[in-house]
Amino acid sequence: MFIIITIITTLLISELSTIKSLELRANCGFPGKPYRSKIIPEEKSVYDEGETVSFQCSDYWSPPQMRKCVNGVWVGPPARCGNFVNNVELNDAKLLDMSFGLPIEKFHYRNINLTSMEKYLPNSFLSHRYPKHRLRVTNDHEFMWKLNFTRPAVKLFVRVNFNFINFTLLDQAIKNNFSFYIDVEISPYRTCNLDYQNSNAWNDNGNRIDSYFTCEAHSYEDLQRDLENPNNYMIMRTKSSHNLPHELVAIFFGNVYGNDSEPICGEPETDFGQTYRVRQEHRDYIIDCLDSQWKDATPNTYKHFINHQKCIGDMIWNGTKPKCIPIRNCPIQKILNNNRRNFNENDTMDKNPLIVDSILRYYNFIENQTIYAIDGTEIVYACASVDYILVGKDTRTCKRDMTWSGIEPVCKSE
């Protein structure tokens, strides 16, 4: 059973600002879960303020994806996982030095024939699959890489690995200040954003830098154009901060689960107080208020719409949600009225300087920034002046029977 409180946050916080900032720590709902992924730590339906979750994808190697519960909402983009793009291999590689105004061609390998692999690993290029030539750069100039592949394909994710040879032999000061710029283009209909870079020890005393990109469509119309006319090229622009030989080690592409027209997202994000029902597993869900203790605060004009979340292109959730609020409440108005009487040393001493210091584990109705107490919501008290001490328990909890535990403490002069 859930229990209500309603607090007018803006007024309350402004009136208390002369004493101490009111600490507000709200609950969050389910952060969403990509298809074929794992939430770390173990998933649950309700999260406390400040909790962080990460997502581990089962197939395509994704960069670290994390979300944090802040003021009742999840901060950070919704996580996505994908599958490897198969049978799209490097066929043509050209390198241009762009540091002298006009491009200078450094190499151009055509009709590349990559060797087969003993172990199955979907990739578009691995350096040891092309022992005939090394796709290597010998200085810190700005380069453009023009790569063509054996067939066109829609690409949502890109991972590129470069090895910087003899990196471990450099002075520590150079290592600390080393950086590698890389930009990727795979379609006129998408923009590739660098999500993450990490490094690992590699061959030839090297340092392998892995760069992870997500290539978002500019619009839904451009997404459809990319699906209808996928491309078979990739253009890279690279520049290292120090003069160090480096070579292309690997390229991996990832795309949506399911198929381009019917992608598979997983499970949708829900606000605290919401639940979902399956219309089409991993693709389409109806969003409802949690149970008989919650109600939909959506204006009646719009309530004839069914609130549902549908998985659309690039594994993005689209749709509407109900505006759920708890039905019942713990009484709190008297507590807040007392709290607004700020203590002033010039006032008479019989004025109680008791204030609410924190409100924990509540539901924040984002629509109008109203706070509702639920079963387990805590109010933490303090004294507004160091000249007073708190007598009694400093915490009261909203109980299932819609009452507050214990009695309100008092502040007494020392």
N, C-alpha and C positions, 0 to 999 in steps of 0.2 A: 504494500500500500504506500502511496506517495502523499506527501502532505505539503501544503502551500505556505509560502510567505510571499508577500510582495513588498518591495522596497523601492523607493524612488531614488535611484542611485545618483543622478546628477546633483540634486539638491543636497543630499546627504553628504556626498564627498566634498562639495564646495564648503559646507558649513564646518566640516571637521578638519579642513586643510590647515587651519591655524593651530591645531593641536598635533595631529599626526595623520599621515596618509592612511586611509582605511584599506586594509588588505582584503582583496576579494579573490577567492579561489573557487572557480566554478568547475562543474563536471562536463565532460564531453561524451558523445555517443561513439558509435563504431566508426573507425577511420576509413572503412572500405578495404577491400582485399583484391588484388589482381588475380586473375586466373593462373593456376599452377604456381602459387607462391606461398610463402610462410611469413607470418607476422612474428616478430621478435620484440619483447618477450611474448609469451603465449597470448593469443587474442582473447578479448572479453568484450562485453556489451557496454560497459561504463568505465570511463577513465577519469582520474583526478587531474586537477590543474597541474601543469608542469610535466606530466608524464610524456615520454617520448617513445615512439615505436619505429622500428625499421622493418624493411621488407626484403626477403630473400627470394629471388626468382629461381625457378627450377631449371630453365633452359638457357635462353640467350643471356650472356653475361651483362648485367646491368650495373650502372654505377650505384653507390650507396643512395638509398632513398629513405628519407626520414620525415616524420611528421610529429608536431608537438601540440599538446592541448594547451591553449592559451585563452582565458576568459570565456570558456565554453565552446570554442570553435577550434578546428584543426588548422594549424599553420603549416604551410608547405604544400606544394602541388600534389594532387592525388597520384599515388604510385601506379606505375604501369609495368607489366612484364610482357615479353614477346618471344617469338620463336626465331631460330636461325633461318636466313634465306639460303636455300639450297641451290646447287648447280648454277651459280653465277660466279664465274672465275675470271681473273684478270687475263685480258687478251692483248692489250696494247698499253705501253707505258712510255710517256715522254716527260723529260725534265727540262725546264727552262729557268735559266738564271735571270732574275728580274732586277738586279742591282745596278744595271748600267743604262737605264732608260729603255733601250730596245732589248727584247728577249734574246738570250743566247742559249741555243740548244746544247745541252750537256750529254744527253743520250736519248735514243728513241728505239725501243724494242717492240717489234711487231710480231703478231701471230705467236704470242707466248704459249708454250706448251708446258703446263705445270705437271710435275710427276704425281702419280697417285700416292695415297697415304695408306700405311698399314692399319692405322686406327682411324675410325670415322670421326671427323671433326668438320662440320660445315664451315667453310671459309672461302673467301674470294681470293686470298693470297696468303701464302706463307713463304718466307725467304728460302727455307730448305727444300721447298717444292720447285724452286727455280735456281738450281745450282750453277747454271750456265752463266748467269750474270748477277751481280749484286746491284740493287737499286740504291746506290750510295751517293751521299753528298760529302764533300771534303772540306767545307768551310762554313762560315756563319752568314753567308749571303741570303737574300730573300729569294725563295724558289717557288715556282708554280709547277705542280704535278698534274698532268693531263692523263687520266686513266680511263680506258674503255674495257668493258666486260663482255663475256660471251653471249649474254642475252639481257634484255631489259627486265627490270623488276621494281616493284614498289618497295621503298626502303624507309622505314621509320627510325630505326636505330643504326648508328655507325660506330664501330670501334676501330681505332688505328693505333698500331704499336710501332714505335721507332726505338732503335738501339743506338746509344751514344757510346762510341768505342773509346776505351781507355779512360773512361770517366773516373774510375776509382783511383787513378794515378794523379789526379789533379790535386792542387792545394785545397785545403778545407775551405778557405775563404771563397774560392771560385765555386766550389760545390754549393756553398750556402747561397750564393747569388745567381745560380744558374736558373734559366727559364727557357721554355720552348713555346713559341707561338705557332698555332695551327688553326686553319680555317678550312671548312669543308663545304662543298656544294654538290648536291646529287640530283637536283631537279629544279626547273624554273618555277615550280609551283610550291616549293618548300624552302624554309630557312633552317639551317642546321645550327643549333646552339650547343656550345661546349658545356656539358654538365659537370665534368669531373676529370681530373688528371691524377694519376698515381705513378710511382716508379718502383722498379725492382731490379736487383742485381741480375746481369745477363752475361752473355758470352763476350770474350775478348776484353775482360775487365770492364765490361760495359754497364750502362744504366738504361734499362728499358722503360720508356715513358709511354703509358697507355692513356689515350685520349678518348673519352666517351661523348658522343653527340646524340641529341634527339632532333630529328628533322621534321618540324611542324609545318603542316599545310597553312598557307596564308589565309585561307577561307574555306568554307565547305565547298564552294564552287571549284576552287583550285584543287581540293582533295579529289573531287570527282574527275577533274581533268587528269590528275596524276594517275588515278586508277585506270582511266581509259587509254592513256598514252604514257606508260612508264618509260623511264630512260635507262640507258646502259652505260652512263659515264659517271665519273667523279672527278672534280677539280679540287686540289688541295693547294693551299698557300702556307708555306712554313718559313720560320726563321728562328735560329737559336741565338741565345744571348752571348755565347762564347764560341770561339773558333775550334770546333771539335767535329771530327768525322762522324757521320751518323747515317744509318740506312733504314729503309722501310722493312719491318719485320713481318707484319701481318695486317690484314684487313678482314673485318667481320661485319656482316649486315644482319639486321633483325627486322622483323615485321610483325603484324598483328596475329593473334591466334584466330582460329576460324578461317574466314576468307575475307577478301577486301570489301565485299558488299554486306557481309554479316559477321562482323568481328565479335570476339568473345572477350568481355571485360573482366568478369569475375563476380564480386559482390559489391553493391553500392555503399557509399558512405551514408550514414544516417545521423541526424541530430539526436541529442539526448531526449528521450521521451518518444522516439519514433521506432517503428519496426517495419519489416518488409515482408511481402508475400510474393512468391514466384509466379510470374506469367510465362517466362521462358528462361530456363536456368542459365545463369551467367550472362544473360542478355537483356532481360526485361523484368522489372520488379514493380509491384504496387507498394507505395509507402503509406503507412497508416500511423495514427497515434497509438501509443503502446498498449493501453488496455482501458478498462472502464474508469480508471483514475486519471486519465488524461483526456483532453478535448481539443478539437480543432478550432483555433481562433481565426481561421480564414473568414473574411467577410462573406455573408450569405450569397452575394452576387456571383462569387466565383466557386462556390462549393459544389456546383454540378460537374466540375472538371474532376477527372480521376487523376490523382497524384501518382505519377510513376516515373521511374528512371529507366531510360533505354540506352543501350550501348550503341554508339554510332561510330563513324570512321575514326581510325587511329586509336581505338579503344578508349574513347572519351564518353563519360556518362552525360546524358542530356535529359532534361525533364523538370518536373516541379515536385515540391514536397509540401505536406500540410504544415500549418503553424501550430504545433502542439504545446499546450500549457497544462500544468496540473490542475485538477478540479478543487481539491481541498487544501486547507492551509492551517499552519500553526499561527496563532495570534501574535502579531509583531508590532502593530502600530504604536502601542503604548511604549514599547522598548525604544522605538525610533524617536518618538516625541521626547522622551527623556534624554536620548542621546544628543538631540539638537540643542539642548540647553548648555552651550559651551561654558566651561568653568572659567571665571576670571578672578584673579586674586583680589580685585577691588570689590567683588560682590560679597555678600554676607556669607559667613562660613557654613550656614545651614544648607547652602545649595550643594547638591550632590554632584561632584565632578566625575561621575562614572560615565565612561564612553564605551561604545562598541569598537573594539580594536580590529577584529577580523570577522569575516563571514566565510565559512568553508563548506565545500561540497554542496553547492546549491545549483539550481538550474537557471541559466541566464537566457531569457527570451530575447534573442538578438533583435527582433523586429522593432522593439521600442526600448531596449536596454532595461527591462524590468527583471528583477531577481525574484525567483520563487524558491522557497525552502521546500525540501523534500525530506522523506524519512532519512535521518542521518545528518542533515545540515547542522552545522555547529556555529554558535555565536561565541566569540571570545571577547571578554571584557578587560578593560584596563582603567587606570586612573589618569585623568588629564593633567595632573600636576605631580611632580616628584615629592611634594610636601604631604602627599597622601599615600596610604597603603591600602591595598585591596583586601577586604575581609570577606571570606567565602570562596566558593569554587569559581574559577575564572571562566569556565566553559559551561554552556547549556546546549543540549541537543534536542532537535525536533524529533519527537517520537511518533510511532505509528498511530497513536490515539489522538493525534493533533494537539498535543500539549508539549510544553517545554520541560525538560528534565530539571530537577532541582529548583532553587530559588535565585532570584537576581542578587548578586553580591553588592556590597556597598564600599565606598571609599571613606576612610577615616583619617583625620590628621594624626601625624606621629607625635 
